Amino acid sequence: GAVVSQHPSWVICKSGTSVKIECRSLDFQATTMFWYRQFPKQSLMLMATSNEGSKATYEQGVEKDKFLINHASLTLSTLTVTSAHPEDSSFYICSARDSRASSYNEQFFGPGTRLTVL
Amino acid sequence: AQSVSQHNHHVILSEAASLELGCNYSYGGTVNLFWYVQYPGQHLQLLLKYFSGDPLVKGIKGFEAEFIKSKFSFNLRKPSVQWSDTAEYFCAVNAGNNRKLIWGLGTSLAVNP
């Protein structure tokens, strides 16, 4: 149980294009999902908290118009990197919390998406 | 502000050596504590967690951690490491009403066969 998937697992795009990354909770409902960014050999940086049916909460310094988050259902959140540039190249990871679990504060992580912007 | 510090950034051990990775946090109230592991090329996996109860928590693959409230610590231990334990280890804390996980910078562990 508690499996989170991400699609795609890797993507290469041209500078200026937009890329959408999907995060799905496969066997549980998640009212809250989180989007992280991880640079090589570094820790995770929380970008935003995605809330089902409402606007995402962005961390300080994260451009909400560049990183669009949509959490339209209890099992799906999407992150769209708009007008991507090479500096947006990174490893993007999502996580989800099981809304009904007793261990409510535990997050389950997706496998990540490697984005390379040329 | 809440923070998590991991004292060891890089650790190199030989197989069968004992391991202890330090983790300290700054928050005076109720906390949930986690250790995650990231093997090379793989995604994050939960090693163990502490929510309440026995402060000595046992996780997967022979790992354990002890929550010492007075020291604001949650150190990770393993009595005998294996080459397959080579990975990045992250300590994370969820504090109070804050639903976010606060992450340490991670410790890179290399175990030589």
Contacts between the chains, C-beta under 8 A, distances in Angstrom:
chain1	res1	chain2	res2	distance
A	32	B	99	6.4
A	34	B	100	7.4
A	34	B	101	7.6
A	41	B	88	7.8
A	41	B	108	7.1
A	42	B	105	7.2
A	42	B	106	7.2
A	43	B	90	6.2
A	43	B	103	4.9
A	43	B	104	6.6
A	43	B	105	4.8
A	43	B	106	4.8
A	44	B	44	7.9
A	44	B	90	7.3
A	44	B	103	5.3
A	46	B	100	6.0
A	46	B	101	7.4
A	46	B	103	7.8
A	49	B	99	6.9
A	49	B	100	6.7
A	93	B	43	7.1
A	93	B	44	7.1
A	97	B	99	7.6
A	103	B	49	7.3
A	103	B	51	6.5
A	105	B	32	4.5
A	105	B	51	7.3
A	105	B	94	4.5
A	105	B	99	7.3
A	106	B	32	7.7
A	106	B	34	7.4
A	106	B	46	7.1
A	106	B	49	6.2
A	107	B	101	6.1
A	108	B	46	7.9
A	109	B	36	7.7
A	109	B	43	5.6
A	109	B	44	4.2
A	109	B	45	7.7
A	110	B	43	6.7
A	111	B	42	7.7
A	111	B	43	4.1
A	112	B	43	5.4
